[in-house]
Amino acid sequence: MDLQYYGANCIRISTKKVTVVIDDNLDELGLKSITKPTDVVLSTDGQDHHADTAQFAISAAGEYEVLDVSISGVAARAHIGEPGTKQAVMYRLIIDDVRIGVVGHIHPDLSETQLEALGVVDVLFVPVGGNGFTLDGLGALKIIKAVEPKIVIPTSYADKDVKYPVVATELEEALKVVSMEAGEPLDTLKLKGSDMPEGAKLIVLKRQ
């Protein structure tokens, strides 16, 4: 399995059988869309991005089985949403025995019910850009502690080529708060179910 990062909160997960693209709203942020007609597309903001161009598109909470991928969507309060609302969606995907969590731009306070629905997560993609638009380092750390993934991959941090609605925090600043050290950034993270580290590990992926 290959995991790649395309800027903002956009992720591509590829195996020999399927490609899943998450949060490809890149064309709204000054970048180029990466979605292909054969892809499975997930959106954490509840909007149907590429529903008319992808093979399958999911933007709501629920349980799905698509091309050997098990997908659980869990409703959550958007980061800028009002208390009691659930306009965002978190996802857990099980692909080739690897459990991948993607939380998107959510509020950091998750209930026990939401955490139970999300379940065990091996790899967690979590925004860190902050400044009122998405999770900052503290919010990300709160979710990391609650979910307890083996691998953490930050997203949605400052990038001169990404036109965010608000200025995002630099990755280095966000990671000081998260208090996790990363090695050299990777172009692609290649994973198998047996590859999980013993303790929590932070991995930074270069934008493709």
N, C-alpha and C positions, 0 to 999 in steps of 0.2 A: 504494500500500500504506500502511495506517495501523498504527502500533505504539502501543499504550497499556499503561499500568501500573496494576494494581489493588491493589497492596500485597503484602507478603511477597515471594514469588517468582512472583507471578501476572502473566502477560502475555497480551494479546490481539493477534493479528496478523490484519488483515482486508484482503481484496481484494474485487473485485466478484464473484468466483467462490467464495471460501472464507473461513471464519473458523477460525483455530487458537487454542485456549486452552491455555496451559501452566501447570501447577501450580495448578489451582483447588481448593485445600483451604481456601478462605477461610472456609467455614462452621465450620471447626475453630478458627479464629483470631479469632472475634468479628466477622467481616464477612459479607457476603452473596455466595453463589455467583453467578458470572456465566455459567455454562455453559448453552447452549441446545441443543435436540435436533438442530439442524443442524450443530453445531460438530464439529471434529476436536480431540480432547483428548489432550495429552501429559502424562505425569507423570515427573518426574526421580527420585522416591523409590522407584520400582519397585512402587508400589501402584496399583490400578485405581480411581482416583478418577473417578466419573461414567461408568464403563463401561456402566452400564445406562440412562443418560439421554442420552448424546451419540451422534452419528452414527457416529463411529469413536473408539476409545480405544486409546492405545499407552502401554505402561509398561515395555517391555523393549528390549534392544539388538537391532539388526537393520536391514534396509533396507526401506523402505516407499514406495509410490507411492499417494497418496490425493488425489483431486480436484485434479490438476495440481500437487500439492506433493510434492517429493522429500524424504524424511526419512531421516536416518541416525542411529541410536541407538548410542551407544558406552558399554559398561559401564565403571563407575568405582567406586573406593572411596568410600563415603560419608564425610563429614567426621568422624563419630564412629565409623566402622567400624574393625574390626580390620585390621591389615596383611594383605594377600593376599586380602581379600574384595572383592567388587564388587557391592554392593547398590544402587548409584545408577546413573543413566543420564544421559549428556550427549547433547544433540541438535544436529544441524545440519539446518536446513531450507533448501531452495532454493525461493523463491517469487518469481515475476516477475523472475528473474535476480538476486535479492538473496539472499546466503548469510547466514543468521542462526544464531548459536550460542547455546545456553542450557546452562549448566553445572550449575546447582542447587547443592545443599549437598554438595559433593564435597571430598575431600582435595586439597590444591594440588599434590601431586607426581604429574604425569602422565608416562607413558612415551612414548618416541618412537612406539611402535606406536599408542597412544591418540591422539596428536597427528596422526599420519598419517591415522588413521581419521576424525578430526574434520575434517581438511582445511582448505581456505582459508575464512576467515570474514570477512565484511564488517562485521557488527554482532554484538557480543557482550554478552549479558546476564549479569552476574556479581554474586553476593551479596557484601556488604561488612560485614554486621552483627556478625560475630565472636562473641566471648565463649564459645567452645567449641562453639557450636551450628552455625555455618556459617563460611565464609571471612571473615577479617578483611581490613583494607586490604593487609597484606603478602601474604597468600595470594592475594588478588585480583590484586595487581600481578604476582605470579609467573605466574599464568595468562595475564594480559594480555600479558606479555612473550613467553610461549611461543607464544600463538596469533596475535599481531600483527594484531588486527582494525583496521578503519578507524574504527569507532565503538564506544565502550564505554558501556553503560547500567547503572548500579548498581541493585541490588535488595536486599531483605531488611535494610534499615536501620531504625533506631528510628522508630516511629510510634505515637502515643498511642492510636490506635484499633485497632491490631493486637496481639492477645494472643499474643505469641511465647512459646515454652517457657522461654526465658531472656531477660534484658534485652538488647536489641540496641544496638549503637553508633550514635550520631548520625551522619548522613550527612557532616556537615562534618568531623568527626573522622576518619572513614574516608578521606575524600578527601585529607586532609593526607598520609597515608601513600602513597596511590596516586600522589600528585604530579601530578595532572592537574586543570586548571581547567575548570569548566563555566560556560556562559552562563546566562541566565535559564531556569528550568525550563519545559518545554513540556507542554501538555495532550496533544498527539498529535504523534508524529514521522511525517511523510509522506515516503515514500521511493520512488525509482525506482533501477534499477540504475546509471544514469548519474550519480547524485547523490553518490557517495562522495567524501569529502574527500581531499586529498593525503596528509596525515599523520594520526596517531591523534587522535581527537576525543572528548571526554567530553560526553555529553548526559544530563541529568537529566529524567525524566518525572514529572509530578505524578501522585499517586494519583487515579484517577477516582472 
